[in-house]
Amino acid sequence: MIKPVAIPAWRGMGRRPLQTVLLAFALSIALAATMTIMAILSGIDAQMRKDLERVGLDVINIHVSPELKNLLFSPLQVSDCNRVQAEFGGTIAPFRVSTGIGRVGESKQSVRVLMLSTTPNWGEVVPLEFLEGRFFQDGEQDVCVLDQWVSEALFGANGTAVGRELTVRAMRAPAKMRVVGVMKDPFEIRKKFDELDVTGSARSRLVRMMEFKSVYVPGRFSNPSKRIHGVVLKVDPQKDPIRLASQIRDQFSGDQSVWVWARKRWVGNVLKAAEFGLQIANAIWVIVLIVTGIMIMTVSLVAVRERFREIAIRRTEGARRGQIALQLLLENVLLSSFAGCIALALARWAGYIIETKYISWPPAFLMSDTFLALGSGIVMAGLATVLPAMHASRMDPVAVLRDS
C-alpha cells in the first residue's frame, strides 16, 4: 500500500523543483521561528526561576509601609527587632534606608543610589555572591559594599571597585567611604533591558530595596529605642517561612503601618504572573504556524490545479482515490519533515545570535518544545493538504483528459 504511493510522491516532489524548494524554504523559516520563540520563552522562565531563587526563599521582610511619615518617623525600633528574634529565632539584620548621590572623586559621573545602613549580619541573612571583595565586618567604619549595578554605573563594567573611594551625598554632609566588596546582580535577566525601567526613581525606597541597586554601609543599632525602617530575618531550616511570616504578622496586627511578608511567597506570586504572561506570548508561535498553514493550503490548491492531467493519468492506470489523496498528503508530510531538519539548525543559529546580541539569558531548546514544534508543523502541513488532496481524488479522469 505504501510503495505505490511513496514512489509517486517522491517523484512528484522532484518534478517541480522550484515549487518544492520555495515551499521547503517557507516551512523551514516558519518552523525555525516557532522553535526560536519557544526557546526564548522557555529560557525566560528558566532564568527567572534561577534569578528569583537567589533573593533568599528563607528570608522574611519586616518593614514599615512605604509612606513618607513612616520613613521620617518609623514606628519600628531596634527593640522590635530583638523581640522578633527572641520569639521566632533565626538570624536578623535591622536596616535604615535613605537616598543619596554617589560620585567617584572629582568625577562628574554620578548616580542616584539607595543607601542601606545595616549590620554585618546582612551578609548572613541574604544569599550573597560576590564579584569581588567581601561584606563589611564588625568594627569597620567608613566602608561600603556595592551592588553590581551601582559598581558598573560608577566604575564601569570592567572597572575594579574594591579599594577605591566613593563619595555619597545624602541628607548629611558628603561621606567618603572605601569599597570593600561588590555583590553580583541576582537578576541576570534584566541586564539588557534595565534602561527600559523608566519608573524606578518613582518607587518607594523600601520597594527599591528589592531592586538590588544599593550601597550598603555599617550602621549602629545598639540602642533599643533607635528607630529603624525594617529588618530581614533568615528563618531556621526546619521552619516554613510563609507560616512564620503569618505568625509574625499577628504580632503587629494592631499596627497597619508595618508590613510582614515572606520572600518565598513573593517569588511564587511573581512566577505565577510571569507564567500567565508567557502563556499569552505563546500565542505568537501559534499564529506563525496558522499563517504558515494557510500559505501551504493556498500553494497546495494551486499546485494540485496544475497537476490535474497527471492525476487523471494515474487514475486511468488504476490508482484509487485513496492512493491519490495519500500521495499528495505524503508529499507535503515528507517536505515538512525535511524542512523541520533544516529548521533545527536555523533555530539554533538564530538562538545564538539573539543571545549574544539582544538578550542576556540563554534560549532553552527543550526536547519537548522541539518535538511539539516539529509535530505541529508536520500535522499542520498534512491538514493543509487534506482539502486539495480530497478535491483532486474526486475528479473524473475522463473529463479532465477531454478538457485538457
N, C-alpha and C positions, 0 to 999 in steps of 0.2 A: 504493500500500500504506500509506503514512504518513498521507495525508489522511483516509481513512475511520477511522483510529484516533486521530489527533491532535485532530480536531474534537470527537468524543465525549468524549475525555479532558479537553479544556479545559472543555467544558460540564459534565462530571461534577464538576469542582472547584467550579464556580460554583453548582451546585445545593445544595451543603452548605457554606455559607459559614462556619458556626461550627466545624465539624469541620476545614475547611481552615485557618482562622486558628489554631486551637489546635495543630494538627499543625505548621504552619509556625513557630509560636512556639517549640514544644519543640525542633524541629530547629535553629532559629536559636541558641537558648541552648546546645544541645549542641555545635554546630559552633564557636560563639564561644568556649566554654570550651576546646575542643580546640585552637583556634588560639592562644589566650592561653597555655595551658600549654606548648605547643610553643615559643612566642616567648620565654617566661620561661626555659625550659631552654636554648634556643639563646643567649639573652642571657648566662646564667651561663657557658656555655662560652666565648663570645667575650670576656667581661670577664675571666675567669680567665686566659686566654691573654695578654691585653693586660697584666694586672697582673703576672703572673709573669715576663714578659719584662723588666720594669723592675728586677728584682733583680740583673740582670747575668748574661747567659748565658756571658760570657767570664771569669767570676771563679771562682777556686778557693779554698775554705776549708781552712785547715790549723789545727787546734786540738787541745787535749787533750781526752780523753774526759770527759764530764760527771760526774765523781766528786769527792767533797769533797777527797780527798787531792791530786788533781791541781790543783784550784783553789787549794789552800793551798800546795802545793809542786810547781809545774808543772815537768815535765821539759824544756819548751821554753825556749830562751834566744834573745836577740837574735842571737847568732852563727848559730843555725839559720836564722833569717830571712834573714840576709845570705848564707848558703851557698846557700839555695834560689834567691835572685835571681841570684847569680853563675853558677849552673849552668843555670838554666832561663830567665833573662831576665824581662822583664815589669816591671810596677810593683807594689811591695809596700807594705803598711801593717800593721805589728805592732799588737797591741792587748792590753789587760788589761781584765777586766770585774769589776764589783762592783755590789752593790745598795745603794740609799740611799733616803732620803725627801726629795722636793723640795717646797719651800714658797716662796711669794712674800711677802717682807716678814714682817709680823707676822700675816698671814692664817692662819686656822685651816684653810684649804683646803690639803691636801697630797696627794701621790700617790707611790706606790712606783715607783721608776724603776730602770732598768738603766743604770749609768754605764759608758761605754765610753771608756777612755783610749787614744788613738791619735795618729797624726801627720797633718799636712795632706795626706799622700798619699791618705788615705781618700777625700777628695773627688775624686781622680782614678781610683781603683780602682772604686768603687761608682758606678753611674749615678745621679746625684742630680738632683732637680728641686726648686727652692726656691720656697716660697710667699712668702718674704721673706728678705732678707739674703743671707748667703754662708756658706761654710765657713771655719773659722779658718785663719790663716796662720802661717808660721814666725815664732817670736819672741813670739807673742801668749800671754799668760798670764791666768788668771782670767777666761776667756771660755768659752762653750759653744755648741753647736748642738743644737737640739731636733728630735726627730721630731714630726710634726704631732699625733699622738695625745697626746704629753706637753704640747705647747703648748696644745691645746684644754682639757686637763684642768686646767691651772694658770691660764691667762689667758682661757679662754672661746673659743668657736668664732669669735667676731667680734672678739676682742681682738688687739692688736698686741703681739708678744713682743720684737722686736728693740729693743735699747737698754735693756731692763728688767733688773732684778737678780733672780737666783734663788739661793736658799739650799738647798744639798744637804747633808744629814747622812748620812755613810757611817760606816765604821769609825773614821775620824779625826774631828777636830773639824769642826763645820759650816763649809762653804766657800761664800763668796759669789762668784757668777760673773755676768758680763754676757752676755746672749744676743746673738749676732751673726747667727744665721740659724735658719730653720725649714724643715725638709725636708718635702716633700709625701709623704703616705702613699702608697706604691706599690699598696696593696691597696684599691682603691675599693670592691670588692665587699663588704667587711666592715663598712662604716660603719654600716649599720642593724642589724647583728647582733653587734656587738662585746660587748654586755652579756651575750650568751649564753655567752661563753667564761668559764666558772667555774673552769677548771683552770689558767689562765695563771700564777698565782703559784706553782703547784706544780712548774712546769717548771724544768729546769736553766737557769742563767744563759746558758750557751753556746747552748742551744736557743732561749731567748727573744730572742737577738740577731737572729734572722730574723723576729721579730715587728715590728720597726721601731717600738719604743716606748721609745727610748733617749735618753740625754743624752750627747753626745759632747764630750769635754774633751781639751785638749792633754796629751800625756804625754812623758816623757823616755826615749829609747831609744838613747842614745849608748853606754852601757856594754854590751859584747858578752856579759857574763855575767849581765845582768839577765834575770830570769825573766819570761816572757810567757805569756799564755793561748792565743795564736794569731796568725795572720797571714792576711790576704786578699791574693791575687795576681791581678792583671789580666793575662791571657795576651795575648801578641803576636797581632795579627790573623791571621797566617799559620799559627798553631798550633791544634791541636784541644784544647780544654780537658779533655775526657774522657780522651783518651790521655795528656795531660801529667799529669793527676791520678794516673793509674796509675803513671807513672814516678816521680813524687814519693813516692807511697805506698811504692814499693820502697826508697826511701832511708830510710824509717822502719820498714821491715819488722820490725826487731828490737824495736821498742817498740810494744806493743799499746795504750798509753795515748795515742797520737797518731792522730787521725783526719784523713784527707785525702779530700775529695770535691768534685766539680765541680758548681756550681750548675745547669749545663745538664742534667746527669743528674737532679738533684733535681727540677727543673722538669718533666722528662719523666715521672718517676715520679708526681708529683702530678697531672699531667694525665691519666695513664692511670687512676689511681684515681678521679678526678673523672668521666672518661668512662664508667667502669663504673657509677658511681652515677647518672649521667644516663640511662643505658640502662634501669636499673631504674625510675627516675622516669617514663620514657616510658610505662610500663605504665598510668599514671594516665589519659592521654588515650585509650588503647586501651580501658580499662574504661568510660570515658564513652561511647565510640561503641558498645560492645557493649550497654550498658544502653539506650541510645537505640534501637538496632536491635530489641531485644526489645519495647520500648514501641511502635515502629512496627508490628511484626508483630501485636501484640495489637490495636492500633487498626484495622489493616487487616482483620483477621479479623472484627471487629465490624462495620466499615463494609461489607464485602462481604456479610455476612449480611443487612444491611438493604437491599441492592441486588439481591437475588435476582430480584425481579419485573422490575426494569429490565433486568437481564442476559438474562433469559428472553425478553423482548420483542425485544431486539436480536438474539437467536439466531433468533427466528421471522422477523425481517426479512431474514435472510440472512447475518448476521455469523458468521464462522467462529470456532472455538475459539481459534485463534492470535490473531485480532484482539481477542477479549475479554481474553485474558491480557495482550496487548501494551498494550491500552488502560489496564488497571489498573496495569500496570507503569509506563507513561509518565506517568500521573497523579502517582505518588509521585516519579518522577525529576524532573519539572517542579517539583513542590513543593519538593523538596530543593535544586534549583538556585536557586530563588527565595530559600529560607531561607539558602543559602550567601552570597548577595549581602548580605543583612541581617547575617549573622554577621561578614562582613568589617568592617563599620562598628562593630559591637558589640565585636569583639575589639580594634580599635584604641583605642576609648574605654576599655575595661577595662584595656588595657596602660598607657595614660596615667595612669589613676587609681592603679594598682598601683605604677607607677614613682615617682610623686610622693609617695605616702603610705606605702608599705610597703617598697620596696626601693631600693637605691642604684645600680642599673645599668639601662640601657635594654633592654626586651624587644626581641629581634631577630626581626622578622617577615620571615623569609626566603621568597623566592618558591617555593623547592622545598617548604618546610613548608606554605605556604598551599595549593599545588596538591595536596599529599598529603592535607591535611585535607579540602579540598573534594571531591577524588576519592574519598576513603574514605567521606565522608558520602553521596555520590550512590550509590556502589556498595552501601553498607550499606542505604540506603533501597530500592534495587532488589532486593537479595537478600531483604530482609524482606517484600517484596511477592510474591515468586515463589510461595510455597506458597498464600496466599489466592487469587492470580490463577489458578493452575492448578486449584485446587478449584472456583472459580466457572466456569471454562471447561468443566469436565466435567459440569456439571449438565444434567439432562434438562429442557428448557424446558417441555414439555407437563406434566410432573409438577409443576413449580414453579407454573405458572399455575393448574392444577387445585386445588392446595393453598391458593393464595392467594385 
